[in-house]
Amino acid sequence: MQVGGALPIPLYVIWQPQFGFGSGVLTLIFAVYTVGTLLALLLIAPLSDQLGRRPALILAIGFAAASAWPRLAVPETSLLAAAAP
């Protein structure tokens, strides 16, 4: 699951000149990614103890697919930040 979450990281550097956002926006995208990952670990990880591993894994895959959709649909700067976690 971590591979899928970290997969677009090289793309941000490629998209930076293409969409014309500066290093501050790129830093913001990585900051949102970090906060989203931390929140997921703190809030969703304990669900596996309550729901079981399989339902928690299905939930995690659903969240990963939902966060990947904006990157695939229209990679604009605002969508890149929203899709970072």
N, C-alpha and C positions, 0 to 999 in steps of 0.2 A: 504494500500500500504506500510506503514511503517513496518508492520509485515513481509512482504515478503522481504524487504530490510535488516531487522535485523535478519532474520531467520538463516543465516549461521554463525553468530558470535560465537556461541558455537562450531561449527565445526572447526573453525580456531585453537582453543586450542587442539582439538583432532588430527587435521592434523599436528600440529607442530612437535610432535615426530615422526609421521609416515613418513613425508617428510624431516625431519632433518633440518628445518630452525630454526634459533635462535630467541631470543626475539626481536632483532633489526628488523628482517624481519616482525615479527608479528606486531610490532609497525608501520612499514611502511605500511602494509596492512590496518591497522585501520586508518592511516593518509590519505591514498588514498580514503578510504571509506568516511571519513569526508569531504574531499575536493570535492569529487564527489557529495555528498549530498548537500553541500552548493551551488555548481554550478548549480545543478538541481533546487534548490529552487529559485535561483536568475535569471536563464535564462529561464527555462521552465514554471515556475509558472505564469509569466505575459502572457503567450500564451493563458491561459484560458480566459483572458479578450478579446483577439483579435479573437481567433478561436471559443470560446464557451467551455463549460465544457466537453461535450461529446467527441469532437475531442481531447481535451487536455488529457482527461483520457485515451483514446485509445492510444495516443502517449506515455503516461507514462507507460501503461501496456506493450507496445512494447519495450520500453527501459528496463523495469524490466526483461522481458523475455530474451532480448539480453544479459543483464549482468549476468543472472543466467545460461545461457548456458555453459560458460567456467567452472563453478564450477561443473556442472553435467557431462560434457564430460570427461575431464582429469584434475583432480585437482592437478596441479603442482604449484610450488611457483609463477612462473611468471604469470600463469593464475589466481591464487588467487588474486594477486595484480590488475590485469586487470579487474577482475570481481567484485572487491570491491565496486565501486560505483553502 
